Amino acid sequence: MAGGVAAEGDGGGGEGSTSSEETRNAAKRYLKEVTETFEDQQEKLVMFREVMNDFGTERTDVAGVVERVKELFKGHNNLLKGFNFFLPMGYEITVDKDEPPPETMAGFRETLDFIRVVKERDERLYRPFMDVIFRYWRQHMDIIKLRREVDALLSKDYPDLFVEFIRYLPPT
């Protein structure tokens, strides 16, 4: 199904002549494509649901949604193009055709593995940890604040995890 929705979404959102049934069908196809693409990456699916929820309830503006979707689907040009179908006129996600898929980017798999390790070590710690990560992503939290919050969660009982976590942060 690679690119199945993207063809419909090219040219920016807000297709005024699209019927509500066509819109529903396009949304179903797009959600199916997203789900299939990230079926083994539940964290991405959760993040996408949050983006869509924020978009639907207008908790964030369109520009914020575009920025979050671009980051979330980086390297998945078909999903980025497909999202254009749902954007209002004047907004469009453009893609870099030469960008490699995320699986080939350094650190992608390792980051997911780290999240799994946190969950395996302490199921009660996993949710608060992910809440901090989501808040950082949604609210564009300062990296120093992110580090402090994760330090508060991990350093007492799992200092090795905190040291490992620091590896994934950009230099401050």
PyRosetta script that sets phi, psi and omega in degrees:
from pyrosetta import init, pose_from_sequence

init()
pose = pose_from_sequence("MAGGVAAEGDGGGGEGSTSSEETRNAAKRYLKEVTETFEDQQEKLVMFREVMNDFGTERTDVAGVVERVKELFKGHNNLLKGFNFFLPMGYEITVDKDEPPPETMAGFRETLDFIRVVKERDERLYRPFMDVIFRYWRQHMDIIKLRREVDALLSKDYPDLFVEFIRYLPPT")
pose.set_psi(1, 15.7)
pose.set_omega(1, -176.9)
pose.set_phi(2, -57.7)
pose.set_psi(2, 119.2)
pose.set_omega(2, 176.1)
pose.set_phi(3, 78.9)
pose.set_psi(3, 8.8)
pose.set_omega(3, -176.8)
pose.set_phi(4, -58.9)
pose.set_psi(4, -37.8)
pose.set_omega(4, -179.1)
pose.set_phi(5, -90.6)
pose.set_psi(5, -26.7)
pose.set_omega(5, -173.4)
pose.set_phi(6, -56.9)
pose.set_psi(6, -37.7)
pose.set_omega(6, -178.6)
pose.set_phi(7, -61.8)
pose.set_psi(7, -36.2)
pose.set_omega(7, 178.8)
pose.set_phi(8, -72.2)
pose.set_psi(8, -29.5)
pose.set_omega(8, -173.8)
pose.set_phi(9, -88.7)
pose.set_psi(9, -11.8)
pose.set_omega(9, -178.5)
pose.set_phi(10, -59.9)
pose.set_psi(10, 144.2)
pose.set_omega(10, 175.0)
pose.set_phi(11, 96.0)
pose.set_psi(11, 8.9)
pose.set_omega(11, 177.3)
pose.set_phi(12, 92.5)
pose.set_psi(12, 165.4)
pose.set_omega(12, -174.5)
pose.set_phi(13, -85.4)
pose.set_psi(13, -168.5)
pose.set_omega(13, 173.5)
pose.set_phi(14, 71.6)
pose.set_psi(14, 40.2)
pose.set_omega(14, 178.8)
pose.set_phi(15, -65.8)
pose.set_psi(15, 95.3)
pose.set_omega(15, -173.4)
pose.set_phi(16, -60.8)
pose.set_psi(16, -29.8)
pose.set_omega(16, -177.0)
pose.set_phi(17, -88.3)
pose.set_psi(17, 2.1)
pose.set_omega(17, -178.0)
pose.set_phi(18, -75.1)
pose.set_psi(18, 128.2)
pose.set_omega(18, 178.2)
pose.set_phi(19, -73.3)
pose.set_psi(19, 162.0)
pose.set_omega(19, -179.7)
pose.set_phi(20, -66.3)
pose.set_psi(20, -31.8)
pose.set_omega(20, 177.4)
pose.set_phi(21, -67.7)
pose.set_psi(21, -42.1)
pose.set_omega(21, 176.9)
pose.set_phi(22, -63.1)
pose.set_psi(22, -38.7)
pose.set_omega(22, 178.6)
pose.set_phi(23, -64.2)
pose.set_psi(23, -45.1)
pose.set_omega(23, 178.0)
pose.set_phi(24, -61.3)
pose.set_psi(24, -43.3)
pose.set_omega(24, 179.9)
pose.set_phi(25, -64.3)
pose.set_psi(25, -41.7)
pose.set_omega(25, 178.1)
pose.set_phi(26, -63.8)
pose.set_psi(26, -41.3)
pose.set_omega(26, 179.0)
pose.set_phi(27, -63.2)
pose.set_psi(27, -42.5)
pose.set_omega(27, 178.7)
pose.set_phi(28, -62.5)
pose.set_psi(28, -44.3)
pose.set_omega(28, 179.3)
pose.set_phi(29, -63.7)
pose.set_psi(29, -41.8)
pose.set_omega(29, -179.1)
pose.set_phi(30, -65.6)
pose.set_psi(30, -46.9)
pose.set_omega(30, 179.3)
pose.set_phi(31, -62.0)
pose.set_psi(31, -36.4)
pose.set_omega(31, 177.2)
pose.set_phi(32, -64.3)
pose.set_psi(32, -42.4)
pose.set_omega(32, 179.6)
pose.set_phi(33, -64.8)
pose.set_psi(33, -42.4)
pose.set_omega(33, 178.1)
pose.set_phi(34, -62.1)
pose.set_psi(34, -46.7)
pose.set_omega(34, -178.6)
pose.set_phi(35, -61.9)
pose.set_psi(35, -43.6)
pose.set_omega(35, 179.0)
pose.set_phi(36, -66.3)
pose.set_psi(36, -38.8)
pose.set_omega(36, -178.9)
pose.set_phi(37, -64.8)
pose.set_psi(37, -39.4)
pose.set_omega(37, -174.9)
pose.set_phi(38, -112.6)
pose.set_psi(38, 27.6)
pose.set_omega(38, -176.8)
pose.set_phi(39, -60.0)
pose.set_psi(39, -27.9)
pose.set_omega(39, 178.8)
pose.set_phi(40, -100.6)
pose.set_psi(40, 11.7)
pose.set_omega(40, -179.9)
pose.set_phi(41, -130.9)
pose.set_psi(41, 71.3)
pose.set_omega(41, -175.3)
pose.set_phi(42, -56.8)
pose.set_psi(42, -32.1)
pose.set_omega(42, -179.9)
pose.set_phi(43, -59.4)
pose.set_psi(43, -39.8)
pose.set_omega(43, 179.1)
pose.set_phi(44, -66.7)
pose.set_psi(44, -39.7)
pose.set_omega(44, 179.3)
pose.set_phi(45, -64.9)
pose.set_psi(45, -39.8)
pose.set_omega(45, 177.5)
pose.set_phi(46, -63.0)
pose.set_psi(46, -44.8)
pose.set_omega(46, 179.9)
pose.set_phi(47, -62.2)
pose.set_psi(47, -41.2)
pose.set_omega(47, 180.0)
pose.set_phi(48, -64.3)
pose.set_psi(48, -41.9)
pose.set_omega(48, 177.5)
pose.set_phi(49, -59.9)
pose.set_psi(49, -39.6)
pose.set_omega(49, 178.5)
pose.set_phi(50, -65.0)
pose.set_psi(50, -41.6)
pose.set_omega(50, 177.7)
pose.set_phi(51, -60.5)
pose.set_psi(51, -48.1)
pose.set_omega(51, -178.4)
pose.set_phi(52, -64.0)
pose.set_psi(52, -38.9)
pose.set_omega(52, 178.0)
pose.set_phi(53, -64.4)
pose.set_psi(53, -45.6)
pose.set_omega(53, 177.8)
pose.set_phi(54, -61.9)
pose.set_psi(54, -38.6)
pose.set_omega(54, 178.9)
pose.set_phi(55, -65.2)
pose.set_psi(55, -47.7)
pose.set_omega(55, -177.9)
pose.set_phi(56, -66.9)
pose.set_psi(56, -33.0)
pose.set_omega(56, -178.3)
pose.set_phi(57, -96.9)
pose.set_psi(57, 6.1)
pose.set_omega(57, 177.5)
pose.set_phi(58, 57.0)
pose.set_psi(58, 33.9)
pose.set_omega(58, 175.2)
pose.set_phi(59, -77.9)
pose.set_psi(59, -13.1)
pose.set_omega(59, 175.9)
pose.set_phi(60, -139.9)
pose.set_psi(60, 154.1)
pose.set_omega(60, -179.0)
pose.set_phi(61, -81.0)
pose.set_psi(61, 170.9)
pose.set_omega(61, -176.0)
pose.set_phi(62, -61.1)
pose.set_psi(62, -41.3)
pose.set_omega(62, -179.8)
pose.set_phi(63, -61.2)
pose.set_psi(63, -39.1)
pose.set_omega(63, 177.8)
pose.set_phi(64, -65.4)
pose.set_psi(64, -40.4)
pose.set_omega(64, 178.3)
pose.set_phi(65, -64.2)
pose.set_psi(65, -44.6)
pose.set_omega(65, 179.6)
pose.set_phi(66, -58.3)
pose.set_psi(66, -46.0)
pose.set_omega(66, -179.4)
pose.set_phi(67, -60.9)
pose.set_psi(67, -44.5)
pose.set_omega(67, -178.5)
pose.set_phi(68, -67.5)
pose.set_psi(68, -41.4)
pose.set_omega(68, 179.5)
pose.set_phi(69, -65.9)
pose.set_psi(69, -40.2)
pose.set_omega(69, 178.3)
pose.set_phi(70, -60.1)
pose.set_psi(70, -41.5)
pose.set_omega(70, 179.4)
pose.set_phi(71, -70.6)
pose.set_psi(71, -44.2)
pose.set_omega(71, -177.3)
pose.set_phi(72, -64.1)
pose.set_psi(72, -41.1)
pose.set_omega(72, -176.1)
pose.set_phi(73, -103.0)
pose.set_psi(73, 20.0)
pose.set_omega(73, -179.6)
pose.set_phi(74, -52.2)
pose.set_psi(74, 127.9)
pose.set_omega(74, -179.7)
pose.set_phi(75, 89.3)
pose.set_psi(75, -9.4)
pose.set_omega(75, 178.6)
pose.set_phi(76, -108.9)
pose.set_psi(76, 74.5)
pose.set_omega(76, -173.1)
pose.set_phi(77, -58.6)
pose.set_psi(77, -34.8)
pose.set_omega(77, 178.8)
pose.set_phi(78, -62.5)
pose.set_psi(78, -38.2)
pose.set_omega(78, 178.6)
pose.set_phi(79, -72.9)
pose.set_psi(79, -37.9)
pose.set_omega(79, 177.9)
pose.set_phi(80, -63.3)
pose.set_psi(80, -47.3)
pose.set_omega(80, 178.4)
pose.set_phi(81, -63.9)
pose.set_psi(81, -40.8)
pose.set_omega(81, -179.5)
pose.set_phi(82, -61.6)
pose.set_psi(82, -32.7)
pose.set_omega(82, -179.8)
pose.set_phi(83, -66.5)
pose.set_psi(83, -24.7)
pose.set_omega(83, 179.8)
pose.set_phi(84, -56.8)
pose.set_psi(84, -31.0)
pose.set_omega(84, -179.3)
pose.set_phi(85, -56.0)
pose.set_psi(85, -30.9)
pose.set_omega(85, -173.8)
pose.set_phi(86, -96.5)
pose.set_psi(86, -3.7)
pose.set_omega(86, -179.0)
pose.set_phi(87, -87.5)
pose.set_psi(87, 147.7)
pose.set_omega(87, 176.9)
pose.set_phi(88, -69.1)
pose.set_psi(88, 162.0)
pose.set_omega(88, 177.6)
pose.set_phi(89, -51.6)
pose.set_psi(89, 142.7)
pose.set_omega(89, 178.3)
pose.set_phi(90, 93.8)
pose.set_psi(90, -9.1)
pose.set_omega(90, 178.4)
pose.set_phi(91, -119.6)
pose.set_psi(91, 136.1)
pose.set_omega(91, 177.4)
pose.set_phi(92, -155.6)
pose.set_psi(92, 137.4)
pose.set_omega(92, 175.0)
pose.set_phi(93, -90.6)
pose.set_psi(93, 123.1)
pose.set_omega(93, 175.5)
pose.set_phi(94, -100.8)
pose.set_psi(94, 154.0)
pose.set_omega(94, -175.1)
pose.set_phi(95, -124.7)
pose.set_psi(95, 153.4)
pose.set_omega(95, 175.1)
pose.set_phi(96, -94.3)
pose.set_psi(96, 111.1)
pose.set_omega(96, -175.6)
pose.set_phi(97, -63.1)
pose.set_psi(97, -23.6)
pose.set_omega(97, -177.1)
pose.set_phi(98, -92.0)
pose.set_psi(98, -0.3)
pose.set_omega(98, -176.1)
pose.set_phi(99, -73.7)
pose.set_psi(99, 129.7)
pose.set_omega(99, -179.8)
pose.set_phi(100, -72.2)
pose.set_psi(100, 154.9)
pose.set_omega(100, 176.0)
pose.set_phi(101, -63.6)
pose.set_psi(101, 155.8)
pose.set_omega(101, -174.1)
pose.set_phi(102, -59.5)
pose.set_psi(102, -28.8)
pose.set_omega(102, -178.3)
pose.set_phi(103, -60.6)
pose.set_psi(103, -24.7)
pose.set_omega(103, -178.7)
pose.set_phi(104, -94.6)
pose.set_psi(104, -5.9)
pose.set_omega(104, 179.0)
pose.set_phi(105, -79.6)
pose.set_psi(105, 141.3)
pose.set_omega(105, -178.7)
pose.set_phi(106, -60.8)
pose.set_psi(106, 132.4)
pose.set_omega(106, 173.2)
pose.set_phi(107, 90.8)
pose.set_psi(107, -11.4)
pose.set_omega(107, -175.7)
pose.set_phi(108, -62.8)
pose.set_psi(108, -55.4)
pose.set_omega(108, -179.9)
pose.set_phi(109, -63.4)
pose.set_psi(109, -39.5)
pose.set_omega(109, -179.4)
pose.set_phi(110, -62.8)
pose.set_psi(110, -37.5)
pose.set_omega(110, 178.3)
pose.set_phi(111, -63.8)
pose.set_psi(111, -46.0)
pose.set_omega(111, 177.7)
pose.set_phi(112, -63.1)
pose.set_psi(112, -39.5)
pose.set_omega(112, 177.7)
pose.set_phi(113, -61.9)
pose.set_psi(113, -40.2)
pose.set_omega(113, 179.3)
pose.set_phi(114, -62.6)
pose.set_psi(114, -43.6)
pose.set_omega(114, 178.8)
pose.set_phi(115, -60.8)
pose.set_psi(115, -40.9)
pose.set_omega(115, 177.4)
pose.set_phi(116, -63.4)
pose.set_psi(116, -38.8)
pose.set_omega(116, 179.1)
pose.set_phi(117, -63.0)
pose.set_psi(117, -43.5)
pose.set_omega(117, 177.9)
pose.set_phi(118, -57.5)
pose.set_psi(118, -46.0)
pose.set_omega(118, -178.9)
pose.set_phi(119, -64.5)
pose.set_psi(119, -41.3)
pose.set_omega(119, -179.5)
pose.set_phi(120, -68.7)
pose.set_psi(120, -35.7)
pose.set_omega(120, -178.7)
pose.set_phi(121, -68.2)
pose.set_psi(121, -43.3)
pose.set_omega(121, -175.2)
pose.set_phi(122, -155.6)
pose.set_psi(122, 101.7)
pose.set_omega(122, -178.4)
pose.set_phi(123, -58.2)
pose.set_psi(123, -35.0)
pose.set_omega(123, 179.8)
pose.set_phi(124, -71.0)
pose.set_psi(124, -25.6)
pose.set_omega(124, 180.0)
pose.set_phi(125, -81.0)
pose.set_psi(125, -28.8)
pose.set_omega(125, -173.7)
pose.set_phi(126, -57.2)
pose.set_psi(126, -49.7)
pose.set_omega(126, -176.2)
pose.set_phi(127, -62.9)
pose.set_psi(127, -49.5)
pose.set_omega(127, 177.6)
pose.set_phi(128, -61.6)
pose.set_psi(128, -36.8)
pose.set_omega(128, 177.6)
pose.set_phi(129, -61.1)
pose.set_psi(129, -48.5)
pose.set_omega(129, -179.5)
pose.set_phi(130, -66.4)
pose.set_psi(130, -33.9)
pose.set_omega(130, 176.0)
pose.set_phi(131, -59.8)
pose.set_psi(131, -43.0)
pose.set_omega(131, 178.3)
pose.set_phi(132, -63.9)
pose.set_psi(132, -44.4)
pose.set_omega(132, -179.7)
pose.set_phi(133, -62.1)
pose.set_psi(133, -45.8)
pose.set_omega(133, 179.1)
pose.set_phi(134, -63.1)
pose.set_psi(134, -41.6)
pose.set_omega(134, 179.3)
pose.set_phi(135, -63.0)
pose.set_psi(135, -40.9)
pose.set_omega(135, 176.4)
pose.set_phi(136, -58.8)
pose.set_psi(136, -45.7)
pose.set_omega(136, -176.4)
pose.set_phi(137, -70.0)
pose.set_psi(137, -46.8)
pose.set_omega(137, -176.8)
pose.set_phi(138, -70.3)
pose.set_psi(138, -42.9)
pose.set_omega(138, -172.7)
pose.set_phi(139, -99.3)
pose.set_psi(139, 5.1)
pose.set_omega(139, -178.7)
pose.set_phi(140, 51.6)
pose.set_psi(140, 49.8)
pose.set_omega(140, -179.3)
pose.set_phi(141, -60.1)
pose.set_psi(141, 144.3)
pose.set_omega(141, 175.6)
pose.set_phi(142, -59.9)
pose.set_psi(142, 140.7)
pose.set_omega(142, -176.6)
pose.set_phi(143, -62.6)
pose.set_psi(143, -32.8)
pose.set_omega(143, 178.8)
pose.set_phi(144, -68.1)
pose.set_psi(144, -40.8)
pose.set_omega(144, 177.0)
pose.set_phi(145, -64.8)
pose.set_psi(145, -41.2)
pose.set_omega(145, 176.8)
pose.set_phi(146, -58.2)
pose.set_psi(146, -46.3)
pose.set_omega(146, -179.4)
pose.set_phi(147, -60.6)
pose.set_psi(147, -43.4)
pose.set_omega(147, 179.3)
pose.set_phi(148, -62.5)
pose.set_psi(148, -44.3)
pose.set_omega(148, -178.3)
pose.set_phi(149, -66.1)
pose.set_psi(149, -41.3)
pose.set_omega(149, 178.2)
pose.set_phi(150, -69.6)
pose.set_psi(150, -36.7)
pose.set_omega(150, 175.9)
pose.set_phi(151, -57.7)
pose.set_psi(151, -45.2)
pose.set_omega(151, 179.4)
pose.set_phi(152, -61.2)
pose.set_psi(152, -34.2)
pose.set_omega(152, 179.7)
pose.set_phi(153, -77.7)
pose.set_psi(153, -41.5)
pose.set_omega(153, -168.1)
pose.set_phi(154, -101.4)
pose.set_psi(154, -36.0)
pose.set_omega(154, -165.0)
pose.set_phi(155, -64.4)
pose.set_psi(155, -31.0)
pose.set_omega(155, -177.4)
pose.set_phi(156, -68.7)
pose.set_psi(156, -53.7)
pose.set_omega(156, -175.2)
pose.set_phi(157, -96.1)
pose.set_psi(157, -24.8)
pose.set_omega(157, -175.3)
pose.set_phi(158, -135.9)
pose.set_psi(158, 64.4)
pose.set_omega(158, -178.2)
pose.set_phi(159, -61.4)
pose.set_psi(159, -30.3)
pose.set_omega(159, 178.3)
pose.set_phi(160, -64.6)
pose.set_psi(160, -35.4)
pose.set_omega(160, 177.6)
pose.set_phi(161, -68.8)
pose.set_psi(161, -37.3)
pose.set_omega(161, 178.8)
pose.set_phi(162, -65.4)
pose.set_psi(162, -42.0)
pose.set_omega(162, 177.2)
pose.set_phi(163, -61.1)
pose.set_psi(163, -42.3)
pose.set_omega(163, 178.0)
pose.set_phi(164, -64.2)
pose.set_psi(164, -41.6)
pose.set_omega(164, -179.7)
pose.set_phi(165, -59.0)
pose.set_psi(165, -41.0)
pose.set_omega(165, -178.2)
pose.set_phi(166, -58.1)
pose.set_psi(166, -30.7)
pose.set_omega(166, 179.0)
pose.set_phi(167, -58.6)
pose.set_psi(167, -26.9)
pose.set_omega(167, -175.5)
pose.set_phi(168, -90.4)
pose.set_psi(168, -4.2)
pose.set_omega(168, -178.4)
pose.set_phi(169, -90.0)
pose.set_psi(169, 146.8)
pose.set_omega(169, 173.4)
pose.set_phi(170, -69.5)
pose.set_psi(170, 157.8)
pose.set_omega(170, 178.4)
pose.set_phi(171, -62.1)
pose.set_psi(171, 143.3)
pose.set_omega(171, 179.8)
pose.set_phi(172, -104.1)
pose.dump_pdb("model.pdb")
